Amino acid sequence: MTTTAGLLIRRVPAAWRRVVRIGALGALGQVFISLSGMPVRLDVREIVVPILSLGYLVVLAAPLVVGVLLGRRPEHSGFLANPPSNRDLVIGATTGGLMAGGGLSILALLLAGFDLRDPLINWSPQLLEFLSFGRGTGAGFIVWLVIGAGLGMVGGTLRLATSRTQKVIMTMALTVVAAAILESLVVDLVEGVKLEALVEWMYAPRGGVTLLGAAVLAIVSGVLSFVGQGRIKTVQARVQAMEGPKRTRVNLTLIAGVGVVMILLPLLVGKLTNELLANVGLFVLLALGLNVVVGLAGILDLGYVAFFAVGSYSTAVLTAATSPRIAPELPWFVALILVIFIAILVGLFIGAPVIRMRGDYLAIVTLGFGEIIRLLFLSDWLSGWFGGSQGITAIDGVDVFGLLTVDGTNPRRVFYLVLFFCAIAIYISWRLERSRLGRAWMAVREDEPVAEAMGINTVNVKLMAFVVGAVLGSFGGAIFVAKVGSVFPTSFLILVSIIILVVVIFGGMGNIFGVIAGAVVLIGVLGGPKQPGLLVEFSEFKLLIYGALLVWMMLARPEGLIPSARRSRELHQEEFLQDAWLRGEIDTDESNDPQTAGPTQTTDSDGGP
C-alpha cells in the first residue's frame, strides 16, 4: 500500500528530486571526508599561498562537483531529454551548492554543541576550528553556505560553456594544483638546470604556489590549451591516418623521444626524486606483468604478489652470502636466469590447478595461493632455507660487468636498471599482444566458451599468461632485493597485489601506456604500500583513496584512464551500436544480427528497447 510520504515524493517533479538527491550526496560526502580527519591533517600542505590549502581543497571540491553534475542533462537515445537553460542550471546548481555547503555548516553547529568524540575520534576542536575558519561557529555556518552556493553555481555554469572553454578552464585549474603537488619534483628539476630564480617567484618559502605563480601558470596553461586544442587534434588525425612505414617512423620517433627524456631526467633531479622514480618504475614493471594476466587474458589474479615474492627470495638465496642453507653467491645476472626458470615452474604450479576455474572462484583461489606462498616463506618449516620471520639480509647489489654496483645507496642507478627491464617488459607485452597468442588471450577474455569452440586451447593459453606474468613479476622481485638489500615475508602482503591491480584498472586494462600512466599517477603521487609518494600527507589515507578511485572508475570509466580501443568496444558495445544507428550507419535488422552486433541489446526503430 502506498504511503503518504511516498505520494508526496512522487508529486515532486523529477528534476527537483534529482537536485535534492545529488545535493544530499554532496553534503554526506563532505561530512564523511571531514570526519575521516583528512581536511585537518592535509591543512598543513599549501596549494596556493595564502588562500588555499590541500585540506580546504578536498572539501571545496564537493560543491563544485555537485554543480557540474546538476548541470548535466540526461540523454535518451543520444538526445537531451530537456534542453538546458540558464535559469534551470543556475537554480539547480545553487540549490545543490547550498545543500553541499550546508552539510559542513550543520556539522560545525553539531561540533560546537555536542561531544561525540567517543565513537568518532575525529570529532575534535581542531575540526571545529577548521570549519569555522577560526572566527566562531556562526561565521563558519554562513561562510560555508556562501561558499557552497558560489561553487555550485560555478560548477553548473561551466556546463553552459562550450567544450573548448571547459577544457581550457579545467587545464588552468589542474595546472596550478599539479604544480603545487609536484613541487619537490619541479624544484629538483629546476635546480638541476640552474634556474633557481624560477622557483623563488613560483613557490613560497614554506611550500605552495604563490599568488603570482598561480596566476602566471593559469594564464600560460590556458593560452596553450586554447591555441593547441585544434592543432593537437589535427596532429592526432594525421598520425592515425598514416599507414605502413610512415606510421612506424612516427612511433619510433615518439618512443625515442620518451627514452631520451627518461635517460636525462634522473641526471637533473636529486636523490629523493630518483628514489621516487625507482619506486614508480618498479610498480610499472609489476603492473605490466599483471596486465598480461588480467588485461589481456582476463584472468582475475589476486595473488600476483606470489610471483614477486618468488623472484625476491630466489634472487636472495642465489646471490646472498647470508642465505641460511644454500649460498652459491652467484652474480646477479647469472642468478636471474635461474630465477626465470623458477618463476616459470611456479607459474605452472599455481596456474595448473586453478586454470579451469572462472570468475569469483578463480579470484579466491589465486588469493589463497598468494597467501600460501607468503606463509611458506614465513613458516618455521622452511626457516632453515629462507630465514623465516628473520628473512635474508646483507644481500649484495647488482654487479654490472665489474664496472659499477647497483644498490639502494644510489637510486639513480636503480632507476636505470628498472628502466632497462621496463623496456624489456614493454617490448614483450607489445609483441605478445599483436601475436597469435595475444589474440587468443583476448578471445578468451571476451568469451571463453566461444574461444574454445573456435579451436583455441584455453587451458594452454591461460597457462602461458600465468607464465609470462610470473616471469615479469620475478624481474620486479629480483630488482627489489638488489635495491633494498634484504627480504622479509612482510614485504609481500596481499595489499601489494591489490594495489598493483588498482594500478592496472585505473590506468587501463590491456593498454601498456595506460598501465604506465596509472603507476605514475597513483604510485608517484600517493605512494605504494610502504613507499612514500609526492604527497606524503596522504600516507594514512591512501587505502581510502585507492578504494574511492576504484569505485569511481568502475562506475564512471570502467575502461580506465587510457583505455585500449578493443577494451572500450567490449565495455561500451551497446553505446557504439546506438551511436552508429543514430548516424544511419546500421539499420535495425543489421544491429540485431548476432553476426554483426553480438549478443547486446539495441534499440528498435522508435527508440524503445
LUMLOMI-682549 format. One record per residue (C-alpha): x, y, z. Coordinates in steps of 0.05 Angstrom, whole numbers, padded with zeros to 5 digits, always signed. Layout:
REM residues N
XYZ;...
This chain:
REM residues 609
+00000+00000+00000;+00027+00068-00020;+00044+00112+00040;+00030+00187+00046;+00105+00202+00044;+00112+00162-00020;+00055+00201-00052;+00086+00267-00031;+00153+00247-00060;+00122+00226-00126;+00087+00294-00132;+00154+00329-00131;+00180+00339-00203;+00234+00291-00223;+00283+00348-00237;+00277+00373-00165;+00284+00303-00137;+00348+00298-00176;+00372+00364-00147;+00357+00341-00076;+00389+00273-00086;+00455+00300-00115;+00458+00356-00065;+00447+00308-00007;+00501+00262-00033;+00548+00321-00037;+00532+00341+00035;+00542+00270+00060;+00608+00265+00022;+00634+00329+00054;+00614+00306+00124;+00647+00238+00113;+00712+00270+00088;+00713+00318+00147;+00701+00263+00199;+00755+00220+00167;+00806+00270+00192;+00832+00285+00123;+00820+00361+00120;+00854+00375+00186;+00916+00333+00170;+00921+00359+00099;+00914+00431+00120;+00989+00436+00130;+01001+00427+00055;+00992+00493+00018;+00966+00495-00053;+00961+00570-00066;+00991+00613-00012;+00957+00642+00028;+00886+00628+00003;+00881+00553-00007;+00909+00491+00027;+00901+00419+00008;+00854+00408+00068;+00805+00461+00043;+00813+00437-00028;+00786+00367-00013;+00723+00395+00019;+00713+00451-00031;+00713+00401-00088;+00645+00372-00068;+00601+00434-00082;+00637+00444-00148;+00625+00372-00169;+00552+00378-00147;+00543+00438-00192;+00575+00402-00251;+00532+00341-00241;+00469+00383-00236;+00487+00419-00299;+00485+00354-00338;+00422+00333-00374;+00402+00260-00381;+00404+00235-00452;+00356+00187-00485;+00378+00155-00550;+00432+00207-00557;+00386+00268-00548;+00376+00313-00488;+00310+00299-00452;+00303+00373-00434;+00345+00428-00468;+00387+00465-00416;+00371+00536-00397;+00409+00587-00356;+00353+00592-00305;+00348+00518-00293;+00423+00508-00288;+00433+00566-00240;+00375+00547-00195;+00395+00474-00194;+00469+00489-00182;+00454+00540-00128;+00407+00493-00092;+00456+00436-00096;+00513+00480-00074;+00473+00505-00015;+00458+00434+00006;+00531+00413-00002;+00556+00473+00035;+00501+00466+00086;+00527+00398+00106;+00590+00429+00133;+00551+00485+00166;+00508+00436+00204;+00569+00395+00222;+00602+00457+00251;+00540+00470+00294;+00539+00398+00319;+00613+00401+00335;+00601+00463+00377;+00541+00435+00414;+00556+00361+00424;+00615+00318+00444;+00615+00254+00402;+00689+00241+00405;+00679+00173+00439;+00652+00138+00376;+00681+00189+00326;+00755+00200+00342;+00760+00258+00293;+00703+00296+00326;+00752+00347+00354;+00763+00421+00369;+00814+00422+00312;+00759+00403+00262;+00714+00457+00291;+00770+00508+00284;+00780+00485+00212;+00706+00491+00194;+00696+00558+00229;+00759+00589+00199;+00779+00609+00270;+00723+00661+00273;+00668+00627+00311;+00614+00577+00294;+00564+00629+00268;+00614+00657+00218;+00633+00588+00195;+00559+00570+00185;+00547+00629+00140;+00613+00624+00102;+00602+00552+00083;+00532+00567+00057;+00560+00623+00014;+00619+00581-00010;+00574+00522-00026;+00525+00565-00065;+00580+00600-00102;+00619+00538-00122;+00555+00501-00140;+00536+00558-00186;+00605+00559-00217;+00602+00484-00230;+00533+00490-00261;+00553+00549-00304;+00612+00511-00331;+00563+00463-00364;+00535+00521-00404;+00604+00536-00434;+00629+00504-00497;+00670+00441-00495;+00732+00481-00514;+00722+00531-00458;+00711+00476-00407;+00776+00443-00427;+00814+00509-00421;+00786+00523-00351;+00800+00451-00329;+00871+00455-00355;+00883+00520-00317;+00858+00492-00251;+00895+00426-00258;+00960+00460-00277;+00960+00502-00213;+00942+00442-00169;+00993+00397-00205;+01048+00450-00196;+01035+00450-00121;+01032+00374-00115;+01094+00364-00157;+01133+00418-00120;+01191+00374-00099;+01199+00346-00169;+01195+00414-00202;+01244+00445-00152;+01294+00388-00164;+01287+00394-00239;+01293+00470-00240;+01353+00470-00194;+01385+00416-00238;+01382+00463-00298;+01406+00522-00257;+01341+00563-00258;+01333+00575-00183;+01302+00644-00196;+01242+00609-00227;+01229+00572-00162;+01234+00635-00119;+01174+00671-00151;+01134+00607-00165;+01137+00576-00095;+01132+00604-00025;+01190+00590+00023;+01148+00541+00064;+01116+00507+00004;+01057+00521-00041;+01048+00563-00104;+01049+00638-00094;+00991+00681-00120;+01035+00709-00175;+01059+00639-00194;+00988+00612-00195;+00964+00670-00239;+01022+00661-00289;+01013+00585-00291;+00938+00592-00302;+00945+00643-00357;+01001+00607-00394;+00967+00539-00390;+00901+00569-00411;+00931+00602-00472;+00968+00539-00492;+00906+00497-00483;+00863+00545-00524;+00914+00550-00580;+00936+00478-00581;+00869+00441-00578;+00855+00444-00652;+00927+00431-00671;+00934+00371-00626;+00871+00340-00656;+00898+00354-00726;+00965+00321-00710;+00928+00261-00679;+00885+00254-00741;+00946+00257-00786;+00983+00204-00746;+00922+00158-00744;+00914+00166-00819;+00986+00144-00831;+00999+00072-00851;+01059+00028-00863;+01130+00057-00858;+01107+00128-00842;+01067+00106-00782;+01126+00063-00759;+01174+00121-00764;+01128+00166-00724;+01120+00114-00669;+01195+00101-00666;+01208+00176-00661;+01159+00183-00603;+01190+00123-00568;+01260+00151-00578;+01238+00218-00550;+01208+00187-00488;+01271+00145-00479;+01316+00206-00483;+01273+00241-00430;+01276+00181-00384;+01351+00177-00391;+01363+00251-00379;+01312+00262-00324;+01349+00225-00268;+01412+00267-00283;+01374+00331-00270;+01339+00314-00204;+01363+00297-00134;+01368+00233-00094;+01297+00235-00065;+01265+00245-00133;+01307+00188-00162;+01283+00144-00105;+01212+00162-00124;+01225+00147-00197;+01255+00080-00180;+01194+00061-00138;+01147+00082-00194;+01188+00042-00245;+01186-00019-00201;+01110-00017-00197;+01106-00004-00273;+01145-00069-00283;+01099-00107-00236;+01036-00076-00267;+01059-00095-00337;+01064-00168-00314;+00995-00166-00283;+00968-00132-00344;+00984-00193-00385;+00945-00237-00337;+00886-00191-00323;+00885-00142-00381;+00899-00188-00439;+00877-00257-00416;+00822-00234-00370;+00845-00277-00311;+00829-00242-00245;+00893-00258-00206;+00891-00231-00134;+00954-00269-00114;+01003-00237-00162;+01048-00218-00103;+01068-00292-00100;+01110-00284-00164;+01140-00221-00135;+01159-00259-00072;+01187-00319-00110;+01231-00273-00152;+01256-00237-00089;+01271-00299-00048;+01302-00337-00106;+01349-00280-00121;+01367-00273-00047;+01382-00346-00039;+01425-00349-00102;+01464-00285-00091;+01470-00272-00015;+01526-00300+00027;+01479-00299+00087;+01429-00348+00056;+01414-00399+00111;+01426-00465+00075;+01444-00453+00002;+01492-00396-00013;+01523-00404-00083;+01535-00329-00085;+01523-00325-00160;+01528-00260-00198;+01461-00225-00203;+01453-00233-00278;+01471-00307-00274;+01422-00316-00217;+01368-00280-00257;+01370-00335-00310;+01355-00387-00256;+01302-00342-00226;+01266-00340-00293;+01263-00416-00295;+01239-00419-00222;+01185-00367-00238;+01162-00409-00298;+01156-00471-00253;+01118-00431-00200;+01072-00402-00253;+01056-00472-00278;+01048-00497-00207;+00998-00443-00189;+00963-00440-00256;+00952-00514-00269;+00904-00528-00210;+00862-00465-00220;+00863-00455-00294;+00795-00488-00306;+00762-00442-00256;+00728-00377-00275;+00704-00313-00244;+00700-00307-00169;+00725-00377-00157;+00789-00363-00195;+00800-00298-00158;+00791-00331-00090;+00838-00389-00106;+00893-00343-00132;+00884-00301-00070;+00894-00364-00028;+00957-00384-00067;+00986-00315-00056;+00977-00321+00019;+01003-00393+00019;+01068-00372-00014;+01078-00316+00037;+01063-00362+00096;+01111-00414+00070;+01167-00363+00069;+01146-00342+00140;+01139-00412+00168;+01188-00447+00215;+01185-00507+00170;+01224-00471+00115;+01262-00423+00161;+01325-00464+00150;+01321-00446+00076;+01291-00376+00075;+01304-00348+00145;+01231-00348+00169;+01209-00283+00200;+01282-00260+00203;+01287-00261+00128;+01352-00256+00090;+01396-00194+00099;+01462-00166+00073;+01444-00181+00001;+01494-00152-00049;+01473-00105-00104;+01478-00117-00179;+01549-00120-00205;+01546-00094-00277;+01605-00128-00310;+01653-00103-00256;+01642-00031-00277;+01593-00008-00224;+01547-00034-00170;+01472-00020-00168;+01443-00018-00098;+01397+00023-00055;+01451+00074-00038;+01447+00101-00109;+01375+00109-00131;+01395+00136-00199;+01429+00071-00217;+01370+00032-00191;+01324+00072-00235;+01365+00058-00297;+01364-00016-00281;+01288-00013-00272;+01282+00027-00336;+01321-00026-00374;+01276-00082-00351;+01213-00040-00361;+01235-00031-00434;+01242-00107-00440;+01173-00117-00408;+01141-00065-00454;+01171-00098-00515;+01150-00167-00494;+01079-00143-00478;+01074-00105-00544;+01098-00164-00586;+01054-00214-00549;+00993-00170-00555;+01000-00170-00631;+01018-00243-00637;+00974-00303-00647;+00979-00318-00573;+00957-00247-00555;+00896-00253-00600;+00880-00319-00566;+00886-00285-00498;+00837-00231-00519;+00789-00281-00547;+00789-00318-00481;+00779-00253-00444;+00719-00233-00486;+00683-00301-00486;+00719-00364-00464;+00667-00415-00487;+00665-00384-00556;+00741-00383-00559;+00743-00456-00540;+00691-00472-00593;+00734-00437-00645;+00791-00486-00631;+00833-00446-00581;+00864-00490-00527;+00842-00445-00470;+00880-00485-00417;+00947-00477-00451;+00932-00404-00468;+00916-00385-00397;+00976-00424-00371;+01020-00383-00417;+00990-00319-00388;+01008-00343-00318;+01078-00360-00340;+01091-00293-00374;+01062-00255-00314;+01105-00296-00267;+01169-00281-00306;+01156-00206-00307;+01137-00207-00233;+01202-00244-00218;+01241-00188-00253;+01210-00139-00203;+01227-00183-00144;+01300-00191-00166;+01308-00115-00173;+01273-00103-00107;+01321-00148-00069;+01382-00114-00100;+01353-00046-00084;+01333-00059-00011;+01389-00107+00007;+01344-00152+00047;+01280-00192+00041;+01225-00207+00093;+01157-00241+00087;+01123-00177+00110;+01142-00144+00044;+01093-00189+00006;+01026-00177+00038;+00962-00185-00002;+00957-00109-00003;+01013-00107-00055;+00971-00149-00103;+00911-00104-00091;+00949-00040-00105;+00981-00069-00168;+00911-00089-00191;+00885-00019-00177;+00942+00010-00218;+00923-00035-00277;+00848-00020-00272;+00858+00055-00261;+00907+00062-00319;+00870+00019-00368;+00870-00057-00373;+00901-00084-00436;+00937-00019-00453;+01011-00013-00440;+01011+00063-00438;+00951+00063-00392;+00986+00017-00342;+01047+00063-00343;+01003+00124-00332;+00966+00090-00275;+01031+00074-00239;+01058+00145-00249;+00994+00177-00222;+00979+00131-00164;+01048+00109-00140;+01082+00174-00158;+01031+00218-00122;+01002+00174-00067;+01058+00123-00060;+01059+00047-00054;+01042+00003+00006;+01104+00025+00044;+01135+00074-00006;+01121+00149+00001;+01096+00190-00057;+01098+00264-00073;+01040+00275-00024;+01067+00244+00039;+01009+00275+00077;+00963+00224+00044;+01001+00165+00074;+00947+00145+00124;+00891+00158+00073;+00920+00123+00012;+00878+00060+00020;+00814+00102+00027;+00833+00140-00036;+00851+00076-00073;+00783+00047-00056;+00746+00111-00076;+00784+00114-00142;+00769+00041-00157;+00694+00050-00144;+00692+00114-00186;+00729+00081-00244;+00682+00021-00243;+00621+00067-00245;+00644+00124-00289;+00701+00098-00333;+00709+00023-00328;+00757+00022-00388;+00809+00061-00348;+00847+00126-00354;+00879+00110-00422;+00838+00052-00449;+00855+00007-00507;+00808+00012-00566;+00789-00061-00563;+00774-00058-00488;+00730+00004-00498;+00690-00032-00552;+00679-00091-00506;+00654-00048-00448;+00613+00001-00490;+00588-00043-00547;+00516-00023-00537;+00533+00051-00537;+00574+00044-00601;+00517+00007-00635;+00468+00061-00613;+00511+00117-00639;+00521+00080-00705;+00446+00071-00712;+00433+00145-00698;+00484+00164-00752;+00449+00117-00800;+00509+00072-00807;+00469+00009-00790;+00395-00007-00793;+00353-00042-00741;+00356-00111-00773;+00432-00107-00781;+00442-00084-00709;+00401-00143-00685;+00441-00192-00728;+00484-00233-00680;+00539-00238-00732;+00547-00162-00734;+00522-00137-00668;+00536-00193-00620;+00492-00211-00561;+00479-00140-00539;+00410-00109-00540;+00398-00049-00585;+00342+00000-00595;+00286-00011-00645;+00261+00039-00697;+00222+00081-00647;+00278+00085-00596;+00249+00033-00548;+00286-00028-00522;
